[in-house]
C-alpha cells in the first residue's frame, strides 16, 4: 500500500508538468497545413453541413456558460442534426444577464478560438486539450436530446484520445487544427445569418432577440458578431503564425 501511495504521489508532479507545462511549437508547415485543413472543412458547403455541428456545440455552449455566469438557471441544451441548437435558461426575461446570454452564441466560437490561440502561443498545447475536454464533459450534463449527446460524446472522445494517447506532434497538429477551425468557422455563421435575414428569414435569431431586448437594431448586433469573429481571426491567426 505504501509503495502504491508513494507511486501515486510521485506521479502527481509529472501529471502537473504534463498538463500545465509548456510544449515546443510545431514547425511552420504544420501550422499552415492545419489552416488549410480548417479551410477545407469550412469553405465547401457539403463538408460545412457536417463540420458546422462543432460550431453549434461552441455556440450553444457559449449561451449556456454565460447564462450560468450571469446567475441564470440553465435547464438544458439541445443540438439538432440540421446544425441548429437551443439553450434554455430560467431567469429574468430582460436585463444584462439575458442580453449577455443572447450575445454569447455567435461570439463564443471565435472567442474560444482566440483564447485557444493564446494558449498555443504560450506553448500550452496539452492544457488546451484538457480544458476543451472538461468543457465538453460539463456540457454533456446539460444535453437533453440523443443527437446532442452523441455529438458531444464523439467530440469529447476525440479530445480525450488525443490528449491521453497521442504523442506531442499529433497533439500539436490536432490542437492547431481545432483552433484554426474555431477561428475560421466562427466567421461564417454571421454571414449565413445576414443572408437569411436579407431573404426575410431567421426572424427569431439571436440578433433579433437582442434587438428586442435592447431596442438596438438587429443590424448593429450583426455588425458586432462580424467584428468579433473577424478580429478574433486576425488576432488569433497572428498568434498562431508566430511560431
ChimeraX attribute file (.defattr): number of C-alpha atoms within 10 A of each C-alpha:
attribute: neighborCount
match mode: 1-to-1
recipient: residues
	/A:1	6
	/A:2	7
	/A:3	8
	/A:4	9
	/A:5	10
	/A:6	10
	/A:7	11
	/A:8	11
	/A:9	11
	/A:10	11
	/A:11	12
	/A:12	11
	/A:13	11
	/A:14	12
	/A:15	11
	/A:16	11
	/A:17	12
	/A:18	15
	/A:19	19
	/A:20	16
	/A:21	15
	/A:22	17
	/A:23	19
	/A:24	14
	/A:25	20
	/A:26	18
	/A:27	12
	/A:28	12
	/A:29	10
	/A:30	17
	/A:31	22
	/A:32	16
	/A:33	14
	/A:34	21
	/A:35	22
	/A:36	15
	/A:37	15
	/A:38	22
	/A:39	17
	/A:40	14
	/A:41	19
	/A:42	23
	/A:43	13
	/A:44	10
	/A:45	12
	/A:46	10
	/A:47	12
	/A:48	18
	/A:49	14
	/A:50	15
	/A:51	17
	/A:52	22
	/A:53	22
	/A:54	18
	/A:55	25
	/A:56	23
	/A:57	25
	/A:58	27
	/A:59	25
	/A:60	25
	/A:61	26
	/A:62	24
	/A:63	26
	/A:64	27
	/A:65	19
	/A:66	22
	/A:67	25
	/A:68	14
	/A:69	12
	/A:70	15
	/A:71	14
	/A:72	19
	/A:73	14
	/A:74	18
	/A:75	13
	/A:76	17
	/A:77	24
	/A:78	19
	/A:79	24
	/A:80	15
	/A:81	12
	/A:82	10
	/A:83	17
	/A:84	15
	/A:85	17
	/A:86	18
	/A:87	23
	/A:88	16
	/A:89	20
	/A:90	12
	/A:91	14
	/A:92	11
	/A:93	11
	/A:94	12
	/A:95	11
	/A:96	13
	/A:97	19
	/A:98	24
	/A:99	21
	/A:100	17
	/A:101	24
	/A:102	24
	/A:103	21
	/A:104	24
	/A:105	24
	/A:106	30
	/A:107	24
	/A:108	27
	/A:109	32
	/A:110	30
	/A:111	23
	/A:112	21
	/A:113	27
	/A:114	26
	/A:115	16
	/A:116	29
	/A:117	31
	/A:118	18
	/A:119	18
	/A:120	27
	/A:121	19
	/A:122	16
	/A:123	20
	/A:124	23
	/A:125	29
	/A:126	25
	/A:127	21
	/A:128	23
	/A:129	25
	/A:130	19
	/A:131	14
	/A:132	19
	/A:133	22
	/A:134	15
	/A:135	14
	/A:136	20
	/A:137	16
	/A:138	13
	/A:139	21
	/A:140	20
	/A:141	11
	/A:142	19
	/A:143	20
	/A:144	16
	/A:145	13
	/A:146	11
	/A:147	14
	/A:148	21
	/A:149	19
	/A:150	14
	/A:151	18
	/A:152	21
	/A:153	17
	/A:154	11
	/A:155	18
	/A:156	20
	/A:157	15
	/A:158	14
	/A:159	23
	/A:160	17
	/A:161	13
	/A:162	19
	/A:163	24
	/A:164	12
	/A:165	10
	/A:166	13
	/A:167	10
	/A:168	17
	/A:169	15
	/A:170	14
	/A:171	22
	/A:172	28
	/A:173	17
	/A:174	21
	/A:175	25
	/A:176	26
	/A:177	22
	/A:178	23
	/A:179	29
	/A:180	29
	/A:181	28
	/A:182	28
	/A:183	30
	/A:184	25
	/A:185	26
	/A:186	32
	/A:187	25
	/A:188	19
	/A:189	19
	/A:190	20
	/A:191	14
	/A:192	11
	/A:193	18
	/A:194	19
	/A:195	13
	/A:196	14
	/A:197	18
	/A:198	10
	/A:199	9
	/A:200	9
	/A:201	12
	/A:202	15
	/A:203	11
	/A:204	11
	/A:205	15
	/A:206	21
	/A:207	28
	/A:208	21
	/A:209	18
	/A:210	24
	/A:211	17
	/A:212	15
	/A:213	16
	/A:214	14
	/A:215	10
	/A:216	13
	/A:217	13
	/A:218	20
	/A:219	14
	/A:220	13
	/A:221	18
	/A:222	20
	/A:223	14
	/A:224	17
	/A:225	24
	/A:226	21
	/A:227	15
	/A:228	19
	/A:229	29
	/A:230	18
	/A:231	16
	/A:232	26
	/A:233	25
	/A:234	13
	/A:235	15
	/A:236	25
	/A:237	20
	/A:238	13
	/A:239	18
	/A:240	24
	/A:241	14
	/A:242	10
	/A:243	14
